[in-house]
Amino acid sequence: MKYTYKTKGTCSTQIDFEVDNNKLHNVSFTGGCNGNLKAVSKLVDGQDVDTVISKLKGITCGFKQTSCGDQLAKALEETKTKIN
């Protein structure tokens, strides 16, 4: 199923992704650090949603309280509540 998450507190403004059988696919960030976020998207593709959450949750960016990775974890947590 396809999802869109509006980020808060990061340079990226939106994350689009798909979840199928608790696996993450086709992650795409709008805005943010292009190269880094392309790399993150490739690294998490096909990974278990819970694994991605545990690895990315709580990561900060510079002086910010969050990061694009942390926002992806929050998006996935929100998605899990909709699925379950």
N, C-alpha and C positions, 0 to 999 in steps of 0.2 A: 504494500500500500504506500502511496506517495504522501509525503508530509512537507509542510513549510513552517519554519519557525522564525519569528522576528526576534533578532538578538537584542540584548540590552547591555550597554556599557562597553561595546567593542567597535573596532573600525569596520568590521563586516556588519551588514545590516540584516542579512537573511541567510538561512541555511535551508536548502532543499535536500531531501533524502528519501530513500525507500527502505522499508523494513519488510522482509519476507521470511517467515519461519524463524523469527528472532535474529535474523542476520541483516546487517547494514549494507546497503548498496547505493551507488550513484549519488554520493554526497557532493554537494556543490555549494560553495559560499559566494555570496554577493558582496563585493568590496573586500576590504582587509588586505593582508599581505599575500598577494597573488601566488607567488612561488611556494611559500610555506603552506598555504591552505590547499594548494593542489597536491602537495606531498601528503598532508594529513588525510585528504580524501582518498588517495591511493592506499595509504597504510591501513585505513580502517575498513576498506571495501571487503566485504565477505566476512567480517569479524562478527562475533556474537555481541549483541547489544549490551549485555551486562558486562562483558569484558571491556568494551569501549568506555562505558560509564566509569568503571573502576579505575581505568588508566588516565582518563582526562579530567574527571571531576576535581575541582579545587585548584586547577592550574591558573595562575595569574599572569598578567602581561604588564611588565613594568610596574608602574604605580597603581594600576587598575586593580580592582577587586576580583576581576574575572578575566577570561581570555576567550578566544574563538573556540578552543578545545573545550573549555569549561562550558561554554554556551551550547556546544554540541551535546555534551553530557546532559545538560539540563533539558535540551530538546528531546533527547531519547528517554529521559525519565518521565517527561510529560507524555510522550507517546505511549510509553508502557502503561500508564494509567488509563489511556483511551482503549488500548488493546485488551487489557485484562478486565 
